Amino acid sequence: MNPDQIKQRADKNQMPENRPAEKETSRADDASIQALSEALRSSFVIVKIVMVILVLAFLGSGFFTVRTMEKAIILRFGKPVSEDERALLGPGAHFAFPKPIDEVVKIPLGEVQTIRTDTGWYYTTPTMEASGKEPPPGKTLSPERDGYLMTGDGGIVHVRGVLKYRIAEPGLRYTLDFDSATNHIRNALDNALLYASLKSSIDITRDTTVFRELALQRLNQLIEKQQLGIIVEQLAVQVIPPRQVKADFDRVLEAEVKRSTAINEARQYENEVINRAKAEAVARINAAEADKKALVEMVSEDVRRFQSLLPEYKKNPQLFRELRFAETLRRIYTNSIDKIVIQEREDGKPREFRVLLNRAPETTTPSQPTQKSGEHKH
């Protein structure tokens, strides 16, 4: 009891005539205390209800959903609940304790991610890129603002690339082993572009095929070496010469185009001539083969004919010669108008044959008309 309460009780003991008033005051105090107690009990009930609602809301916030193309992992006090692939949660509804106990990290395995790098590109802004405008080129490159890469033959080019990739399953390394996996991937992409540029010549401004293949090969090597846990879907590169010397590059390109056109025309003419010569050679060879075949057949036929006539000749050579001679003359005289046959002399000596050329044609005198009877000549 405090001093004031002790003093009040002493005063009450000294004044017995005030006890009825004290009883009334005590009843009033008891009623106030009872009302206060009821109010406190009601308040406690409300507080309990609120606390239950808060607990339910706290626990209900732990439910989450994983989409079809995603995986999820639960970190409990900053560490995964399991060290292997069993920690990965597939599509569907799942539960985890709310923060700060658990943290849900979703891994978009099926989603294609995109990273751009402008490390080797000249200075520009997103607004200029969106509007299609470019800042005017200065007299020279500014190393503080403009990016560029060196080629293997000492040239300077502007290069930028766009990488599309997917997270390789199960995606734990990509999610847990790096503070910012995208920064590591961007650094690997920059390294690959620099490597490819140093392995190439200035001709990559006209054809980027070899340059892109070298960059892609180098990028895959870095991904495997650093265990970045991604799969490259596409690598697009853009290579241009410095804008300060663009006109010179255009003239060189025009000369290269003319040179290529002249070479192509010459090769086309060469092919035409060669093809024509080959066709003519084939035609001549075929004709020769045909003539050869015909000659061989004719000679073979003559051989067969001579072989069939040989027995007849052996029986009577003189008669055979005369028959052959007569047959030959018949063939010769078939279409001739004048025929002159000179027989051999009995003594075997040659006969003398004389032909008078350009002889005078024979002339005929007209016949005199005969005198009819009864006519008289005067």
C-alpha positions in Angstrom: 0.0 0.0 0.0 1.2 3.5 -0.8 1.3 6.2 1.9 -1.9 7.9 0.7 -3.9 4.7 1.1 -2.5 4.1 4.6 -3.4 7.7 5.6 -6.9 7.3 4.2 -7.4 4.0 6.2 -6.2 5.7 9.4 -8.7 8.5 8.9 -11.5 6.0 8.4 -10.6 4.3 11.7 -10.7 7.6 13.5 -14.2 8.6 12.1 -16.6 5.6 12.6 -19.6 7.8 11.8 -18.7 7.8 8.0 -18.8 4.0 7.5 -22.1 3.9 5.5 -20.7 6.4 3.0 -17.6 4.2 2.7 -19.7 1.2 1.9 -21.5 3.0 -0.9 -18.1 4.1 -2.3 -16.8 0.6 -2.1 -19.8 -0.8 -4.0 -19.3 1.9 -6.7 -15.6 0.9 -7.0 -16.5 -2.8 -7.3 -19.0 -2.0 -10.1 -16.3 0.0 -12.0 -13.8 -2.8 -11.5 -16.3 -5.4 -12.8 -17.1 -3.3 -15.8 -13.4 -2.8 -16.5 -12.8 -6.6 -16.2 -15.6 -7.3 -18.7 -14.2 -4.8 -21.1 -10.8 -6.3 -20.8 -12.1 -9.8 -21.4 -13.9 -8.6 -24.5 -10.8 -6.9 -25.7 -8.7 -10.1 -25.2 -11.3 -12.0 -27.2 -11.0 -9.6 -30.1 -7.2 -9.6 -29.8 -7.2 -13.4 -29.9 -9.4 -13.4 -33.0 -7.2 -10.8 -34.7 -4.1 -12.9 -33.8 -5.7 -16.0 -35.2 -6.6 -14.2 -38.4 -3.0 -12.8 -38.7 -1.5 -16.3 -38.1 -3.8 -17.7 -40.8 -3.0 -14.9 -43.2 0.7 -15.4 -42.4 0.5 -19.1 -43.2 -1.7 -18.6 -46.2 0.8 -16.3 -47.8 3.2 -19.3 -48.1 1.1 -20.9 -50.9 2.5 -20.2 -54.4 2.0 -21.6 -57.9 4.7 -22.7 -60.4 3.9 -22.2 -64.1 4.3 -24.9 -66.8 7.6 -23.6 -68.2 9.1 -23.0 -64.7 10.8 -24.8 -61.8 11.0 -23.5 -58.3 13.3 -24.0 -55.3 12.8 -23.2 -51.7 15.5 -21.5 -49.7 15.2 -21.9 -46.0 17.2 -19.3 -44.1 19.2 -18.7 -47.3 20.0 -22.4 -48.1 18.1 -24.8 -50.3 16.0 -27.4 -48.5 17.9 -30.1 -50.5 21.2 -30.2 -52.3 20.1 -32.3 -55.3 17.4 -32.1 -58.0 14.8 -33.1 -55.5 14.7 -29.5 -54.3 13.2 -28.5 -57.6 9.4 -28.1 -57.6 7.5 -28.7 -60.8 4.4 -27.0 -62.1 1.5 -26.7 -59.7 0.6 -25.4 -56.2 3.1 -25.6 -53.4 3.6 -24.4 -49.9 6.6 -22.7 -48.2 6.9 -20.8 -45.0 6.7 -17.0 -45.5 9.7 -14.8 -45.2 12.0 -14.5 -43.4 11.9 -18.3 -42.9 11.6 -19.4 -46.5 12.2 -17.7 -49.9 10.9 -19.1 -53.2 13.1 -18.7 -56.2 11.5 -19.5 -59.6 13.7 -20.7 -62.5 12.2 -20.0 -66.0 13.7 -23.1 -67.7 11.6 -23.0 -70.9 11.8 -19.2 -71.4 14.2 -17.8 -73.9 16.4 -15.1 -72.2 18.0 -12.2 -74.2 21.3 -10.4 -73.5 22.6 -7.5 -75.6 26.1 -6.1 -75.5 27.2 -2.7 -77.0 30.7 -2.8 -75.6 32.2 -2.5 -79.1 29.6 0.0 -80.5 29.8 3.7 -80.9 28.1 6.0 -78.5 24.3 6.2 -78.8 21.3 6.4 -76.6 18.1 4.3 -76.4 16.1 7.2 -77.5 18.2 7.6 -80.7 18.0 3.8 -81.3 14.2 3.8 -81.0 13.8 6.8 -83.4 16.4 5.5 -85.9 18.6 8.5 -85.5 22.4 8.5 -84.9 24.7 11.0 -83.4 26.9 12.7 -85.9 30.3 11.1 -86.2 33.2 13.1 -85.0 36.5 13.6 -86.8 38.0 10.7 -84.8 36.9 8.1 -82.4 36.5 9.1 -78.8 37.8 6.3 -76.5 35.9 7.7 -73.6 32.5 7.4 -75.4 32.9 5.2 -78.5 33.5 1.5 -78.2 35.4 -0.5 -80.9 37.3 -3.7 -81.5 40.6 -4.4 -83.2 40.9 -7.0 -86.0 43.8 -9.3 -86.5 45.1 -7.3 -89.4 45.1 -4.0 -87.4 41.7 -2.7 -88.5 39.0 -1.1 -86.3 35.4 -2.1 -86.4 32.2 -1.5 -84.4 30.6 -4.7 -83.1 27.5 -5.5 -81.1 25.7 -8.8 -80.4 22.4 -10.2 -79.3 22.4 -13.5 -77.5 19.3 -15.7 -77.0 19.7 -18.6 -74.5 17.8 -20.9 -72.3 18.6 -22.1 -68.8 19.9 -25.6 -68.8 18.1 -28.1 -66.6 18.0 -28.4 -63.7 19.1 -24.8 -63.4 20.5 -25.0 -59.9 24.0 -23.6 -60.9 22.5 -20.7 -62.8 20.3 -19.8 -59.9 22.4 -20.5 -56.8 26.1 -20.3 -57.8 26.1 -16.7 -59.2 25.1 -13.5 -57.6 24.1 -12.2 -61.1 24.3 -14.9 -63.8 23.4 -12.4 -66.5 26.5 -10.3 -65.8 28.7 -13.4 -66.2 27.0 -14.3 -69.4 27.5 -10.7 -70.7 31.2 -10.8 -69.8 31.5 -14.2 -71.7 29.8 -12.7 -74.7 32.1 -9.7 -74.7 35.1 -12.0 -74.5 33.8 -14.1 -77.4 33.3 -11.0 -79.6 36.8 -9.7 -78.8 38.4 -13.1 -79.5 36.6 -13.5 -82.8 37.6 -10.0 -83.9 41.3 -10.6 -83.2 41.1 -13.9 -85.2 39.5 -12.1 -88.2 40.4 -9.5 -90.8 38.7 -6.3 -91.7 36.7 -8.2 -94.3 34.2 -9.1 -91.5 32.4 -5.8 -92.3 31.3 -7.4 -95.6 30.6 -11.0 -94.4 30.1 -11.8 -90.8 29.7 -15.6 -91.2 33.2 -16.6 -90.1 33.2 -14.0 -87.4 29.9 -15.2 -85.9 31.1 -18.9 -86.0 34.3 -18.0 -84.2 32.4 -16.0 -81.6 29.9 -18.8 -81.0 32.6 -21.4 -80.7 34.4 -19.2 -78.1 31.2 -18.5 -76.2 30.4 -22.2 -75.9 33.9 -22.9 -74.6 33.5 -20.2 -71.9 30.0 -21.5 -70.9 31.4 -25.0 -70.4 34.6 -23.8 -68.6 32.7 -21.4 -66.3 29.8 -23.8 -65.9 27.2 -21.0 -66.5 24.4 -23.5 -67.0 22.9 -22.2 -70.2 22.1 -23.4 -73.7 22.7 -21.0 -76.6 19.7 -20.6 -78.9 21.0 -17.9 -81.3 23.8 -15.5 -81.6 23.3 -12.4 -83.9 26.1 -10.0 -84.5 26.4 -6.7 -86.4 29.7 -5.5 -87.6 30.3 -2.1 -89.4 33.4 0.0 -90.1 34.0 3.3 -88.3 31.6 5.9 -89.6 34.5 8.3 -90.2 35.8 6.1 -93.0 32.6 4.7 -94.3 33.0 6.4 -97.7 36.3 4.7 -98.2 34.9 1.3 -97.2 32.0 1.9 -99.7 34.5 2.6 -102.5 36.5 -0.5 -101.7 33.3 -2.5 -101.5 32.2 -1.2 -104.9 35.5 -2.2 -106.4 35.2 -5.6 -104.9 31.8 -6.0 -106.4 33.0 -5.0 -109.8 35.9 -7.4 -109.5 33.6 -10.2 -108.4 31.3 -9.5 -111.3 34.1 -9.6 -113.8 35.5 -12.8 -112.4 32.0 -14.4 -112.4 31.4 -13.3 -116.0 34.8 -14.7 -117.0 34.1 -18.0 -115.2 30.7 -18.2 -116.8 32.3 -17.7 -120.3 34.9 -20.3 -119.4 32.2 -22.7 -118.4 30.3 -22.1 -121.6 33.4 -22.6 -123.8 34.4 -25.7 -121.9 30.9 -27.2 -122.0 30.6 -26.4 -125.7 34.0 -28.0 -126.4 33.1 -31.0 -124.3 29.8 -31.4 -126.2 31.5 -31.1 -129.5 34.2 -33.6 -128.4 31.5 -36.0 -127.3 29.7 -35.6 -130.6 32.9 -36.2 -132.6 33.7 -39.2 -130.5 30.2 -40.6 -130.9 30.4 -40.0 -134.7 33.9 -41.7 -134.8 32.6 -44.6 -132.8 29.6 -44.9 -135.2 31.9 -44.8 -138.3 34.3 -47.3 -136.6 31.4 -49.6 -135.9 30.1 -49.3 -139.5 33.5 -49.8 -141.0 34.1 -52.8 -138.8 30.8 -54.3 -139.8 31.5 -53.6 -143.5 34.9 -55.2 -143.4 33.5 -58.1 -141.4 30.8 -58.5 -144.0 33.4 -58.4 -146.8 35.4 -61.0 -144.9 32.4 -63.2 -144.6 31.6 -62.7 -148.3 35.1 -63.4 -149.4 35.3 -66.5 -147.2 32.0 -67.7 -148.8 33.3 -67.1 -152.3 36.7 -68.6 -151.7 35.6 -72.2 -152.3 34.0 -71.2 -155.7 37.2 -69.5 -156.7 39.3 -72.5 -155.9 37.1 -74.8 -158.0 37.5 -72.7 -161.2 39.5 -69.5 -160.9 39.0 -68.5 -164.6 35.3 -69.0 -164.6 35.0 -67.2 -161.3 37.0 -64.2 -162.6 34.8 -64.0 -165.7 31.6 -64.2 -163.7 32.8 -61.5 -161.3 33.9 -59.4 -164.2 30.6 -59.7 -166.0 28.7 -58.9 -162.8 30.9 -55.8 -162.2 30.3 -54.6 -165.7 26.5 -55.0 -165.3 26.6 -52.8 -162.2 28.7 -50.3 -164.0 26.6 -50.2 -167.2 23.3 -49.9 -165.4 22.9 -46.1 -165.7 25.4 -45.4 -168.6 24.1 -44.3 -172.0 27.1 -45.2 -174.2 28.8 -48.5 -173.7 32.1 -49.5 -175.3 33.5 -53.0 -174.7 37.1 -53.9 -175.7 37.8 -57.5 -175.7 41.2 -58.9 -175.2 43.2 -60.1 -178.2 43.8 -63.7 -178.6 47.5 -63.2 -178.5 47.1 -61.4 -175.1 48.4 -58.1 -176.4 46.5 -55.0 -175.5 44.2 -53.5 -178.1 44.5 -50.0 -179.3 41.5 -47.7 -178.7 41.2 -44.3 -180.4 38.5 -41.8 -179.7 38.0 -38.8 -182.0 36.9 -35.8 -179.9 35.1 -32.7 -181.2 34.2 -34.3 -184.5 32.0 -32.3 -187.0 28.3 -33.2 -186.8 26.8 -34.9 -189.8 24.8 -32.7 -192.2 21.8 -33.9 -194.2 20.6 -32.3 -197.4 16.9 -31.7 -197.7 15.2 -34.0 -200.2 13.7 -32.6 -203.5 10.0 -32.8 -203.7 8.8 -35.3 -206.3 6.9 -34.1 -209.4 3.3 -35.1 -209.5 1.8 -36.6 -212.6 0.0 -34.2 -214.6 2.3 -31.3 -213.7 4.5 -29.9 -216.4 7.8 -28.3 -216.0 8.2 -25.0 -217.6 
